[in-house]
Amino acid sequence: SPEFPGLTMPGRRIRSSRKGAGSVFTAHTQHRKGAAKLRSLDFAERHGYIRGVVKAIEHDSGRGAPIAEIRFRHTHKYKTVTETVIAPEGLYTGQSIYCGAKAELAIGNVLPVGLMPEGSSVCNLESKVGDRGTLARAGGCYATIIAHNSEENRTRIKLPSGHKVVVPSGARAMVGVIAGGGRVDKPLLKAGNAYHKYKCKRNTWPKVRGVAMNPVDHPHGGGNHQHIGSSSCISRKAVSGQKVGLIAARRTGFSGGKRKF
C-alpha cells in the first residue's frame, strides 16, 4: 500500500469465512414448530406402557418429513402433555400410540430395540438410552435391527447410510418408516422452486462457483478461462482465506473406481 511500502493488501473475505460469523447465513427458524423428540423416559415406559392419541399431523417449515402432535396423560397431575415427534408412514389422526417396554410391535409405537425382533424397520432411534431419538429421522429413512447380544445387552443396527452401529438394547425406537419418502425423486424444474426450498432453510442458494469469480473474491477466481489453475487440494493448516476445494484430501477421484455411465 502507498502508506506502508512492502505491505500487500489482503483480498476480500471469501464466502466460507463470512459464513462463520452467522449474520445472514443463520438458519430461518421463526416458522418451525419446535424440537421433535420422543417422550422423556420415565417409570411408565420402563416397566409398562403409556397410551397417547395423535391429535394432528402437520408440516414443519424447513423439514422434509411431517410431524405429529401426540397427547398423553400426565403421569402425576390431572392434565395432558403434548409431545411432537416425526411422523412415521401410515400414522393417522385419532390413532392410539403406545410407548413402553410392554407395547406391541405396531406402526407408531415406541419400545426398546432389545424387545423387537431382528429385521424390524424402526425410526426415531436413540443412540443412548433416554436421548429421545437422534438416528433415522429424515423423510423416508429407517434403520434395520440386525442382531441382539443378550450377554452385553447391546443391539446391532444398520443405519439408512448402510453404516452399522451398536446401541444399548434399552435404547428406544419408533416402529415404522419416516413419512415423506421420495421427495427428492421429483426434480425442482425451475429456479423459483429452489428459491422457496432454501428460503425456509438457510441462505445457501444460489451458490456462485469459485472459478466464476474474480481473483479478489476467491482463490479459484480469475484467468481467461474458467479453470482452477492448480490442484484443488489444500492443506489442513491453510489460513481461512485459502481454505477452499478439497481440504486435507486423503484421496481424490471417484470412490468406486472407474465411473460407469
C-alpha positions in Angstrom: 0.0 0.0 0.0 1.2 3.6 -0.5 1.3 4.4 3.2 3.2 1.2 4.1 5.7 0.2 1.3 6.2 -3.5 1.0 2.9 -4.4 2.8 0.5 -6.1 0.4 -3.3 -5.5 1.0 -5.3 -8.7 1.6 -8.1 -9.8 -0.7 -11.7 -9.7 0.2 -13.1 -12.2 2.7 -14.2 -15.3 0.9 -17.7 -16.7 1.3 -16.7 -19.6 3.6 -15.1 -17.1 6.0 -18.2 -14.9 6.1 -20.4 -17.9 6.9 -18.6 -18.5 10.2 -19.9 -15.3 11.7 -23.6 -16.3 11.2 -25.4 -13.0 10.4 -27.4 -13.5 7.2 -26.3 -17.2 7.0 -28.1 -18.4 10.1 -31.0 -20.8 9.8 -34.5 -19.5 9.4 -36.3 -20.9 12.4 -39.1 -18.4 13.0 -41.8 -20.7 11.5 -40.6 -24.0 12.9 -42.8 -26.0 15.3 -40.0 -26.8 17.7 -37.9 -29.8 18.5 -39.4 -33.2 17.6 -38.5 -35.8 20.2 -39.8 -38.9 21.9 -41.3 -38.8 25.4 -38.8 -38.4 28.2 -38.0 -41.9 29.6 -39.9 -42.5 32.8 -41.2 -45.3 35.1 -44.3 -45.9 33.0 -42.2 -46.6 29.9 -39.5 -48.7 31.7 -42.0 -51.1 33.4 -45.2 -50.9 31.4 -46.6 -48.6 28.7 -48.5 -45.4 28.4 -51.1 -44.5 25.7 -51.2 -41.3 23.6 -53.6 -40.1 20.9 -52.4 -38.5 17.6 -54.1 -35.1 17.6 -52.6 -33.6 14.4 -50.1 -34.2 11.6 -48.6 -31.0 10.4 -45.9 -29.7 8.0 -42.8 -28.3 9.7 -41.1 -25.5 7.9 -37.6 -26.5 6.6 -38.2 -30.2 7.3 -38.9 -32.8 4.6 -40.9 -35.1 6.9 -44.3 -34.3 8.6 -44.5 -34.1 12.3 -47.2 -35.5 14.6 -48.6 -34.0 17.8 -49.4 -36.8 20.3 -51.3 -36.1 23.5 -50.5 -38.1 26.7 -52.0 -38.1 30.2 -49.6 -36.6 32.7 -48.3 -39.3 35.0 -48.7 -37.4 38.2 -51.1 -34.5 37.6 -54.6 -34.1 36.2 -53.6 -32.6 32.8 -52.4 -33.6 29.4 -48.9 -33.3 27.9 -48.4 -32.8 24.1 -45.3 -34.3 22.5 -44.1 -33.5 19.0 -42.5 -36.4 17.0 -41.5 -37.0 13.4 -44.4 -39.0 11.9 -43.9 -42.5 10.5 -45.6 -43.6 7.3 -49.2 -44.8 8.0 -49.8 -42.7 11.1 -53.2 -41.0 11.2 -55.1 -38.6 13.5 -57.1 -40.2 16.2 -54.7 -43.2 16.3 -53.6 -44.6 19.7 -49.9 -44.7 20.2 -48.4 -46.9 23.0 -44.9 -46.2 24.4 -43.2 -48.6 26.8 -41.5 -51.9 27.3 -44.8 -53.8 27.1 -46.1 -52.0 24.0 -46.8 -54.3 21.0 -45.0 -54.1 17.7 -47.2 -51.8 15.6 -46.7 -48.7 13.4 -46.0 -45.7 15.5 -45.5 -47.5 18.8 -42.3 -46.8 20.8 -40.4 -49.6 22.6 -36.8 -50.7 23.4 -34.9 -52.1 20.4 -33.9 -55.1 22.5 -37.5 -56.2 22.6 -38.0 -56.0 18.8 -37.4 -59.0 16.5 -34.4 -59.0 14.2 -35.2 -57.5 10.8 -37.6 -54.9 12.2 -37.7 -51.4 10.5 -37.5 -48.6 13.0 -37.1 -44.8 13.0 -36.5 -42.0 15.6 -33.9 -44.3 17.1 -32.0 -43.4 20.3 -28.2 -43.7 20.2 -28.1 -43.6 24.0 -30.8 -44.6 26.5 -33.1 -41.7 27.1 -31.7 -39.2 24.5 -35.2 -39.1 22.9 -34.3 -40.1 19.3 -31.3 -39.0 17.2 -31.0 -41.5 14.3 -33.1 -42.3 11.2 -35.2 -39.1 11.3 -35.2 -37.8 7.7 -38.1 -38.4 5.3 -38.3 -42.0 4.0 -35.5 -43.2 6.2 -35.4 -46.2 8.5 -32.9 -48.3 10.4 -32.9 -52.1 10.5 -32.3 -54.3 13.6 -29.6 -56.8 12.6 -28.8 -58.8 15.7 -29.1 -58.8 19.5 -26.3 -59.6 22.0 -28.1 -60.5 25.2 -24.8 -61.0 27.2 -23.6 -57.5 26.7 -27.2 -56.0 26.4 -26.4 -54.5 23.0 -28.2 -54.4 19.7 -26.6 -54.1 16.2 -28.4 -51.6 13.9 -28.0 -50.9 10.2 -28.5 -47.1 9.6 -30.0 -45.6 6.4 -26.5 -44.8 5.2 -25.6 -48.5 5.3 -23.3 -47.9 8.3 -23.7 -50.4 11.1 -23.7 -49.3 14.8 -24.1 -50.9 18.1 -26.6 -49.3 20.6 -27.8 -50.3 24.0 -30.7 -52.7 23.9 -32.6 -50.3 26.2 -32.5 -47.5 23.6 -36.0 -46.8 22.3 -37.2 -46.5 18.7 -40.4 -46.0 16.9 -41.7 -48.8 14.7 -42.0 -48.0 11.0 -40.5 -45.8 8.3 -40.4 -42.0 8.4 -43.1 -40.4 6.2 -42.2 -38.1 3.3 -40.0 -40.5 1.4 -39.4 -40.0 -2.3 -39.4 -36.2 -2.0 -36.0 -35.8 -3.7 -37.1 -38.0 -6.7 -39.2 -35.2 -8.1 -37.0 -32.6 -9.9 -37.2 -28.9 -8.8 -37.6 -27.9 -12.5 -37.3 -24.2 -12.0 -35.3 -21.7 -10.0 -38.4 -20.4 -8.2 -38.9 -23.8 -6.5 -35.3 -23.9 -5.4 -35.7 -20.3 -4.1 -38.6 -21.3 -1.9 -37.0 -24.5 -0.8 -34.0 -22.7 0.7 -35.9 -19.7 1.8 -37.2 -21.7 4.8 -33.9 -23.4 5.4 -30.9 -21.1 5.3 -29.0 -18.8 2.9 -27.2 -21.3 0.8 -28.8 -20.7 -2.6 -27.9 -19.6 -5.3 -24.2 -20.6 -4.9 -21.7 -18.9 -7.3 -18.8 -21.1 -8.3 -15.3 -20.0 -7.3 -13.9 -20.2 -10.8 -16.6 -17.7 -12.0 -15.4 -15.1 -9.5 -12.6 -12.5 -9.7 -9.2 -13.2 -8.1 -10.0 -10.9 -5.2 -13.1 -12.9 -4.3 -11.9 -16.5 -4.4 -8.6 -18.5 -4.7 -10.1 -20.1 -7.9 -11.1 -16.8 -9.5 -9.6 -15.0 -12.5 -8.0 -16.2 -15.7 -9.0 -16.0 -19.4 -10.9 -19.3 -19.0 -12.8 -20.7 -16.0 -10.2 -23.0 -14.5 -8.7 -23.5 -11.1 -5.1 -23.4 -12.4 -3.6 -25.7 -9.8 -4.6 -28.6 -7.6 -7.9 -28.1 -5.7 -6.4 -29.9 -2.7 -5.5 -27.6 0.2 -3.7 -28.2 3.4 -5.5 -28.5 6.7 -3.2 -25.9 8.1 -4.0 -23.3 5.4 -5.3 -20.0 6.5 -9.1 -19.4 6.3 -8.8 -17.2 3.1 -7.2 -20.1 1.2 -9.3 -23.0 2.6 -11.5 -23.9 -0.4 -11.7 -27.0 -2.6 -10.7 -30.5 -1.3 -9.5 -29.8 2.2 -6.9 -32.2 3.5 -8.0 -34.9 1.0 -6.6 -38.4 1.6 -7.5 -39.3 -2.0 -9.4 -37.8 -4.9 -11.5 -39.1 -7.8 -14.4 -41.4 -7.9 -14.6 -43.7 -4.9 -15.9 -46.7 -6.8 -13.0 -47.0 -9.3 -13.9 -46.4 -12.9 -17.1 -44.4 -13.4 -19.9 -46.2 -15.1 -22.3 -44.3 -17.3 
